[in-house]
């Protein structure tokens, strides 16, 4: 079920190589034009690319624009 907050898993929706929408994140750990690292319930989400920017974000979702080269989820510790 898309957008279901009960699952508490991060969701990343890519639109080509130029836009990503991240849902269910906790906070932004680091932010440069080449790399954005976001803390999620599942671990660290790392977006790498060129001319990355975060034009909009709320407590529920964040938009990332730019040339996206990779999206990696670095799994956190098991509970």
C-alpha positions as CSV (number, residue, x, y, z in Angstrom):
1,X,0.0,0.0,0.0
2,X,1.8,3.1,-1.2
3,X,2.3,5.8,1.5
4,X,1.2,3.6,4.4
5,X,3.0,5.0,7.4
6,X,2.5,1.9,9.5
7,X,5.2,0.0,7.7
8,X,7.8,2.6,8.7
9,X,10.0,1.8,5.7
10,X,11.7,4.4,3.5
11,X,10.2,4.9,0.0
12,X,12.2,6.4,-2.8
13,X,10.4,7.3,-6.0
14,X,12.6,8.0,-9.0
15,X,11.5,10.0,-12.0
16,X,14.2,9.3,-14.5
17,X,17.7,10.4,-13.5
18,X,16.6,14.0,-12.5
19,X,14.2,13.7,-9.6
20,X,13.7,11.6,-6.5
21,X,11.0,11.8,-3.8
22,X,11.9,10.3,-0.5
23,X,9.1,9.4,1.9
24,X,9.4,8.4,5.6
25,X,12.8,9.7,6.4
26,X,14.1,11.0,9.8
27,X,16.6,13.8,8.9
28,X,19.3,15.0,6.6
29,X,22.8,14.0,7.8
30,X,24.8,15.7,5.1
31,X,24.1,17.7,2.0
32,X,26.4,18.8,-0.9
33,X,25.9,19.3,-4.6
34,X,27.4,15.8,-5.1
35,X,26.0,13.7,-2.3
36,X,23.0,13.8,0.0
37,X,22.9,11.4,3.0
38,X,19.5,10.9,4.8
39,X,18.8,9.0,7.9
40,X,15.8,6.6,7.5
41,X,14.2,3.9,9.7
42,X,16.0,1.4,7.5
43,X,19.5,3.0,7.7
44,X,21.4,5.7,5.7
45,X,20.1,6.6,2.3
46,X,22.9,8.0,0.1
47,X,22.1,9.8,-3.2
48,X,25.1,10.6,-5.4
49,X,25.1,12.8,-8.5
50,X,25.8,16.2,-9.8
51,X,24.1,19.6,-9.0
52,X,21.9,18.0,-6.4
53,X,19.5,20.2,-4.5
54,X,16.6,19.8,-2.1
55,X,14.0,22.3,-3.4
56,X,11.3,21.2,-1.0
57,X,10.9,19.1,2.1
58,X,8.3,18.5,4.8
59,X,8.1,16.1,7.8
60,X,6.7,13.5,5.4
61,X,8.7,13.8,2.2
62,X,11.6,15.4,0.5
63,X,12.3,16.2,-3.2
64,X,15.8,15.9,-4.7
65,X,16.6,17.4,-8.1
66,X,19.8,17.2,-10.1
67,X,21.6,14.5,-12.1
68,X,21.2,11.4,-10.0
69,X,23.9,8.7,-10.5
70,X,23.1,6.3,-7.7
71,X,20.8,5.7,-4.7
72,X,22.2,3.4,-2.0
73,X,20.6,2.2,1.2
74,X,23.2,1.4,3.8
75,X,21.4,-0.9,6.2
76,X,21.3,0.1,9.9
77,X,21.8,-2.2,12.8
78,X,19.2,-4.9,13.4
79,X,16.9,-4.4,16.4
